Amino acid sequence: MKHLIALLLAGIATTALAGETTPTSQPTVEHYSYGTTLDIANVISMSSIPKVCEVVPAQMTYEDHQGQRHTVEYQVMGDGCSTH
């Protein structure tokens, strides 16, 4: 009987831990356009800019002043253009 109780408690603990390790959902990507007002309190991450000589999409994930997380996609010039 003790073994059955121990197995039952181990199963409950494993189920509880599995629920805690599920990844949080990513914020939906908002597309930036000229004039869009952004409330940026803290930048979480920015995508790297590829070494190409063309306009490419980039993303920034940030928190606003209410603590809500946002991801915005915008266009940037690649880092591969020669300045000679």
N, C-alpha and C positions, 0 to 999 in steps of 0.2 A: 504494500500500500504506500509506503514511504517513497518507493521508486516511482510510482505512478504520479504522486503529487509533485515530486521533483521534476519529472518530465513535463508535466502540465505547466508548472511555473517557468521552466526553461522555454517552452513554446510560446508562452505569453510574453516573456521578455524579448525573445527573438522577433516576434511580430511587432512589438512596440518599437524596437530599434530599427526594424526595416522601415517602419512608417516615418521615422525621423530622418532617414538618410535619402529619402526621395528628393530629387532636385527640385528647386523652386522654379516656377514658370518664368520664362524670360519676358520682359516687357515687349509690347508690340513696337515695331519700328515705325517711327514717324518720319515723313519725308520733309526735309527743310526746304523752304522757298524764301526768296528774298523778302525781308520784312517780317518774317516769323519771329515772335517774341519768345525767348527761352528763359526760363527761371532756373538758372544753374547755381546751386549752392555748393556742390561737390562733384568733381569729375571722377568717375569710377574707372573708366578705360576708354582708350581711343585706338582705332584700328591703325595698322601700319600702312604707310603710303608706298606703293610699289615703285620700282625704278623704271618707269616708262615715261615717254614724252607725250602724254595725252591726258585728257580729263578722265578721272576714275572716281567711283563711289568710295566714300569713307564713312565710318560710323563712330559715334561717341555715345557712351552710356554715362548717365549722370543722375544725381539726386536733386530734386527741387527743394525749396525751403520748407516744404511740408514732409519731406522724407520719402516722397514717391520716386521710384526709379523710372527713368525714361531712356529710350535709345532713339537717337536721331541719325538719319542718313543724309549726307550732303555730298556735293561734288567738289573735288579738289584737283589741282594739276599734279600729275605724277612727279616724282623726284628724279626722273631720268633725262631731263632736258639739259643739253650742253649750254653753258653760258659763254662760250668762246665766240 
